[in-house]
C-alpha cells in the first residue's frame, strides 16, 4: 500500500500558506510538498484545543464519543485509532510529537510501533521546534522496516504560543 504521512503543525493557519491561496511567499517548502500530495481543502478541527482535536483526527470520533476533552482526560483504549487499524493491515506505524497534550501518558501511543515525544531542550525554554523533531523523524525513516508501508504521524508546534520565530 501507499505510505501515509500526517504532518500536523499545531496552531498553523491554512489561510497563510501558499498552497491554500495566500499570495505572500510564506511557505515555499510546504507548497512544494503539497503540490505532490493530497491536499485537503475542507478540513476542520472538531474543537479548539489540541487533545480532543487530535483524538478526533486519529479516531474519526466526535469529542463527545472519544471523551478526551478535558486537561486530565486520557484517550480511552476502547477508541480505535488510525494507527491501530493500519498496524493490523501490516503498516509500520510511528509518531514523533512535540506537544505533550498528545503524549503516551494520555493514550495517544495506541497502535504506534514507535512513539517519541521530543521535549524542550532545557526547562523553561520554548517547546521543541521542528528543527529538533525532524531529525527524530528522519532517523525513524532510515531504520523503518522497508518491506512494509508506513503510517507516520508528526506533530510540531512552532507557531504555537509563546511565539518566538527564528531569524
Buried (B, 14 or more C-beta within 10 A) or exposed (E): EEEBBBBBBBEBEBEEBBBBEBEEEEBEEBBEBBEEEEBEEEEEEBBEEBBBBBBBBBBBBEBEEBBBBEEEBBBBEEBBBBBBBBBEEEBBBBBBBBBBBBBBEBBBBBBBBBBBBBBBEEEEEBBBBBEBBBEBBEEBEEEBEEEBBBBBBBBBBBEBEEEEEEE
